[in-house]
Amino acid sequence: MNELERKIRERLARDEPEVEVLRVTWPAKATVRIYIDHPEGVDHTLCERVTRHLWDLLESWSLEVSSPGID
């Protein structure tokens, strides 16, 4: 786990304790993809809220927040 991933996990654990970060990947040079889960499911509103908690990262990265799907 690198420093950016650790920062993401720590911030979300503090700000959205019920959100579980399943995986953080870098599919492109300046893109961070974050897969999350929540006991009540993941919807667009939750993805937007998570993005707002990580807003400062948008200065350096393109963020993609999503669920891995029902599988």
C-alpha positions as CSV (number, residue, x, y, z in Angstrom):
1,M,0.0,0.0,0.0
2,N,1.5,3.3,-1.0
3,E,1.1,6.7,0.8
4,L,-1.8,7.9,-1.4
5,E,-3.8,4.8,-0.8
6,R,-3.1,5.0,2.9
7,K,-4.3,8.6,3.0
8,I,-7.5,7.7,1.1
9,R,-8.2,4.8,3.4
10,E,-7.5,6.8,6.6
11,R,-9.6,9.8,5.5
12,L,-12.6,7.7,4.5
13,A,-12.3,5.7,7.7
14,R,-12.6,8.9,9.6
15,D,-15.2,10.7,7.4
16,E,-17.3,7.8,6.2
17,P,-16.7,5.0,8.7
18,E,-19.3,2.6,7.2
19,V,-17.7,2.9,3.7
20,E,-15.3,0.0,3.0
21,V,-12.5,0.7,0.6
22,L,-12.2,-2.5,-1.4
23,R,-9.5,-1.6,-3.8
24,V,-7.5,1.4,-5.0
25,T,-6.0,1.1,-8.5
26,W,-4.1,3.4,-11.0
27,P,-5.5,2.5,-14.4
28,A,-3.7,5.5,-16.0
29,K,-0.9,7.7,-15.1
30,A,-3.0,10.5,-13.4
31,T,-6.1,8.4,-12.6
32,V,-7.0,6.8,-9.2
33,R,-9.9,4.4,-9.2
34,I,-11.5,3.6,-5.8
35,Y,-13.8,0.7,-5.4
36,I,-16.1,1.1,-2.3
37,D,-18.8,-0.9,-0.6
38,H,-21.4,0.1,2.1
39,P,-23.8,-2.1,4.1
40,E,-26.7,-0.4,2.5
41,G,-25.2,-0.5,-1.0
42,V,-23.4,2.0,-3.2
43,D,-25.3,4.6,-5.3
44,H,-24.3,7.8,-7.1
45,T,-25.0,9.9,-4.0
46,L,-22.5,7.9,-1.9
47,C,-19.9,8.0,-4.7
48,E,-20.3,11.8,-4.9
49,R,-20.0,12.1,-1.1
50,V,-16.8,10.1,-1.1
51,T,-15.4,12.2,-3.9
52,R,-16.1,15.4,-1.9
53,H,-14.1,13.9,1.0
54,L,-11.2,13.5,-1.3
55,W,-11.7,16.7,-3.2
56,D,-8.1,18.0,-2.6
57,L,-6.8,15.0,-4.6
58,L,-8.4,16.3,-7.7
59,E,-5.6,18.9,-8.0
60,S,-3.2,16.1,-9.0
61,W,-5.4,13.1,-9.9
62,S,-8.5,12.2,-11.8
63,L,-10.7,10.3,-9.3
64,E,-13.1,7.5,-10.2
65,V,-15.2,6.2,-7.3
66,S,-17.5,3.2,-7.9
67,S,-18.7,-0.1,-6.7
68,P,-17.3,-3.4,-8.1
69,G,-20.8,-4.4,-8.9
70,I,-23.0,-7.1,-7.4
71,D,-20.5,-9.9,-8.1
